[in-house]
């Protein structure tokens, strides 16, 4: 009975997500099967298939963020999503022939399924698993990013996808599941480097729990293999094992303080708190560059903060699951979130043109860990209302950006 309930809830969640994305692409003019102009991962895959680790005739793509090094143009983002594009480019023959919207839809479904199964494996009931899968996939900036195969959005969607599947496998037992968790989390780092904190914390927690080198090896070897591959790739291109190419973007070579600096921290933190306002005519106003109030378009943060405060003020301990693959104490989750937010805000930009605060989606695995440690919790009327409002606001935002 429980398996049938989970299967039905997961299927219903995925059907709703498919419908939402199909309706969006219909409003966009029938773009589901079209390639977008910003999928430089697919362009890199096409060049790999031609035997090049650089982008031939890169000067012909001035709208893409291509690094310039020793007179050649290079894809400037971590390479894992480009690996995913290889079979698609091989099948369709050209990066501009890909059904970009459909590929992103498929990735969005895999990510939503990963969130659902993570929650299911922690012991949540079917309706609560569906609640979080809907909240993440349609009630956050992830929905808008799922509508375009642009390099920035594919990186974030793939990063979260691999991270949640890593958490799913990390909850299992045995060497095989540990290796799969390690592989997924390492691939997440190959999409968005700040997922390295998630991987490192899982490794450290596993080492602390097992206190055995032999037990740690299955969790260590896949991550090391992925890291070595990426470091060799970086070395061959730029002569540095840690350089993916962003430091050679013209935008950052011209910047006084470079790509990362403490000079950016406070201004960017203020941008994450810029409000959404309503004028006398009922028109919404918000910033479209470098983000606005981070929990307005990503209310999962608001849910987590309100639950944390409620638990702290209740005066009694909430039932918790202790055998999670990472520490789930509130202070630990808050510290990880604060550290990642500070590091993100030390970047020169907060994601440029966008709806919401898309970089904050990278913190979702930490919020999920907190809830996964409390699988008996069920959303009440207020939490369900918040999720519904989040979905409506992000559907609005995705359509709004069509004319922005």
N, C-alpha and C positions, 0 to 999 in steps of 0.2 A: 504493500500500500504506500509506504513512504517513498519507494523508488518511483512509483507511478506519479505521485504528487510532485516530486522534483522534476521528473521528465516533462510533465504538463506545464509546470510553472516556467521552466527554462524555455521550452518551445514557445509559450505565449510571449515571454519577454523578447525573444529573438524575432518573432513575427512582428511585434510592435515596432521594433527598431528598424526592420526592413521596410515596413510601411512608411515610417517617418522619413527615412532617407530617400525612398522612391518619390514620395510626395514633394520633398525638398527639390530633388533634381527636376521634377516636372515643373515646379514653379521657376526654377532657374533656366528653363527653356529646353529641357530634355538633355541634360548633361551626364546622365548616368554612365553612358558608354563612351564618353569622350575623354581624351587625355588632356590634362591641364598643362599650362606652359611652364610650370615651376617644378616639375619632377626631375630634378637633377640627379636623383638616385638612378632613375631609369636611363638617363643620358650616360651616367658612369657605367652602368651595366652594358650598354651598347658599345662603349669604348673598350671595356674589358673583353667582350666577345671579339673585338677587332684586334686584340693583343696589346692594348695601350692601358697604362695606369694613370694617364692624364686625359684631359678633354681636348680632342683635336678641334682646331678652329674655335677655341674658347672665346675669342673676341667677337664671334657671331652671336653670343648669348649674353649681352650686357645686362639683361634683367635677372640673371641668376647670380647667386652668391658664390662665385668661383675664386679660389685663391690663385694668386699669380706668384710663381716662384721660378727663378732662373729662366724667365721668358716663356714658361709653359703655364697652362691653366689646369687647375686641379679642383675636384670636388672637395668641398671644405668641411664636410660633416663626417662624423664617425660612420663606418662603411656598412654596418649590418643591414640596414634597409636596402642598400644597393644590391647586396647578395640576394635578398628576397625578390628583387626585380629581375634577376637573371633569367629564370625560366619564362617569365612573361615576355621579356624582350626577345628571347630566343623564339618563342612561339609566334609572336605578332610581327617580328622582323624589324621593328623600329620603336624607339622610345615614344615617338609621337603617335603611334598607332594603338597604344594601350588603352583599354577601357578603364581609365583612371578612377572614375567614380565607383565603378563596380568593385575594383580591387580594394578601395578604401572601405566600402561596405562590408566586404568579406573580412577585412582586418578588424573592423568595428565589431562584427559578430563574434569573432574569436576572443576579442578583449572582453566583451560583455559576458560571454560564456565562462571565461576565466574568473571574472569577479564572482559570478554565481557559484561556480564550483569551489572556489576558495571558501566562500561563506558556508556552503553545504558541508564541506569537509571539516569545518570548525564546529559543526553541530547545530547550525541554525535551521529553523523550519523553512519549508518551501516558500511561503509568502514573504519571509524576511530576506531570504536569498534574492528573490525577485525584486524586492524593494531596493536593495543595494545595487543590483545590476542595472535597474532602471535609473537610479539616482546618478550612477557614474556615467552610463552610456548616453542618457538623454537629458539628465538634469545638471549637466556641467558643461564646461567649455569643450569637452571631448566630442560632443555632438557636432558643433560647428566645425571642429577640426576633421571630423569624419566625412565631411562633405567635399573635401578637396584633396587631391594627391600632391599638393605642394610639399616641397622638401621639409619645411619646418613642421607641418602637421603630421606627415608620415612618420617623422622621427619621434614625435611625442606619442602618437598612437601606438607605434611599434614598441616603444620603450615601456609604456604602461602594460601593453599586452604581455610582453615577456616577463615583466615584474610580477604580475598577478599569477601567471602560470608558474613562475618560480615559487611563489608562496604556496600555491596548490601542491606542487610536488614536495616542497619542504615539510609539509605536514604529514607526509607518508613515512613509512619505515623501510629500511633496507638500503643497500648500496645503489641499486638502480635508481630509486626515486631521489636519493641524495644527489646522484650525478645529473639527473634531469633538472633538479632545482638549480644546481650550480651552473649548468649550461644556460638555462633560461635567464638567470640573473646576470650572467656575464654578457649574454646577448643584449640584455636591457642596457648595460653599460655601453655597448657598442652602438646604441641608438642615442642615449642621453647619458653623458659621463657621470652625472651626479647620482645615478643609481649605484655607483660604486659604494656609497655609504650603506645602502641596503645589503649589498653583497658582503661587505666587510663585517657588518654587524651580525649577519647570519652565520658567517664563518666563525667569528669570535664566540658567539653564543653556543654554537655546536661544539666547538673545542672545549668550552667551559663545561658543557653538559657531559660530553663523552670522556674527556680527559684521556683520549687514546689517539695516537697518530694514525694507527691503522683505520680507525673509524672515520677519521677526518679525510683520508685520501680520496674516497669517492666524491666528496664535496669539493675537494681542492683541485683535482686534476683537470676536469672540464673547464673550470674558470681559468686555470693557468694556460691551457691550450688556446682558448679564445684570446686571452691577453697577449700571448706570444704572437699569434697571427696578426693581431692589430698593431702590435709594436713593430713587427717586421715590415708590415705594410707602410706604416708611418716613416720608418727609417729609409726605406727604398725611395719614397717620394720626397721627404724633406730633411733627411739626415738626422732626425730626432725621433725617439720612440714614443714621445708624448705629444707630438704635434700632428693634429688632424688637418690643419690648414687654415683654421679661422684667423690665426694671427697674421696670415698673409693676405687677408681680404683688404682691399683698398680702404674700406670703411675704418678698419682698425689700425692700419699702418699710418693713416693720417691723424688718428685720434691722439691727443696730447698724453692721455693716461693709458693708452692701449686698450686691450679687450677687457681685462679685469683690473679693478682698482678700488681701494677703500673710498676714493673720491666719489664713487657712484652710489655708495651704500645709502646714505640718508636721503638724497633726492629720489632714489628708486623706491625706498620704503614709503615715502610720502605719496608717490604715484599709486602704490598699492592700496592707499586709503582714500583715493579721490571718490567722492560720492556720486551716486546716481540720483538725479533730481527730477521733479515733476513741476512744470510751469502751470500758470493759471489756465491755460488751454488744455491741460492734460497731456502735454507732450513730454516724453522722456528726454533727458539730456545726460550724456555721459561721454567720457573721453574715448577716442578710437585709436589712440597711439600710446603704446607702453602701458596699457591697462587701466582699470579702475578698481574700486573697492573689491578686494579679492574674494570675499564670501558672498557677493551679490550674484555673480554668475556661477560661483562654485559653492553653493550653500551646504555642501557636505561638511565644510569647515564649521559652519554655524551649528549644524547638528552635533558634531563632535565636541565643540566647545560647550554647548549647552548641556550635553550629557555629562561631560566632565565636571562642570560646575554643580550639576544636580547630584552627582555621586559624592562629590566632596562635601556638600552641605547636608547630605542625608544623615550623616552621623553613623551609618553602619555600612559594612563592607558588602559590595555586590558580589554575587556568585561569579567566580572567574575560572576559566580554563587555564591550567598551568602548563600544559605540555605543548605550548606553541613554539614555532621555530625561532622566534625572536622575543625579547623581553617586551611586555605589553603594559607595563606600569605607566600611568598617566604622565608622570614627570619625564619618563624616557621618551615617550612619543612626542611630548611638547619640546623636549630638548632637540630631538632629531629634526622636527619641523622648523624650529627657530634657526638651527644651524643651516639647514638647506635654504631657508628663506634669505638668510643673510648672505650666503654664498651666491644665490641667484641675483640678489640685488647689487652685488659687486660687479655684475656684468654691465657693459656700457648701455645696453638696452634691455627692456623687459619684454621683448618679443615684437616690438614694432607695431604695425597696423593690425588691429585685432578687435574682437568683441570679448570683453571680460578681462581676465588675467590668466592667460593660457599656461604660463610657466608653472603656475601653482598646481596644475594637474599632476605634475611629477611627484607631489607629496601624497597623493591618494593612497598608495600602498601602506603608508604609516597610519593613516586614519582607519583603514580597513583592519589592520592588525589590532588596534584598540577594540574595535567592535567584535572581531573574531575571538577575542579573549573573554567576551561576555555574550555567548551565543543564546542565552536565555532571554535577552532583551527583545522586546517586541515594540515596533513603532506605534505610538498612540495617535490620537487624532491630530495633534500638533505636528508630529514628525511626518505624518502622511500628507498633511497640508503643505508643509515645507517642501517635500519632494514634488508634489503637484505644481507648486509655484515655480520650483526650479526648472521643471520640464517646460512649462509654458514660457518662462523667460528665455530659456536657451533656444527653443524653437523660434521665438520672436527674433532673437539675436541672429540666428543663422539666416533668416529671411531678410532681416534688416541689412545685413552685410552685403546682400546682393546689389543693393543700390547705394552702398556707402562709397 
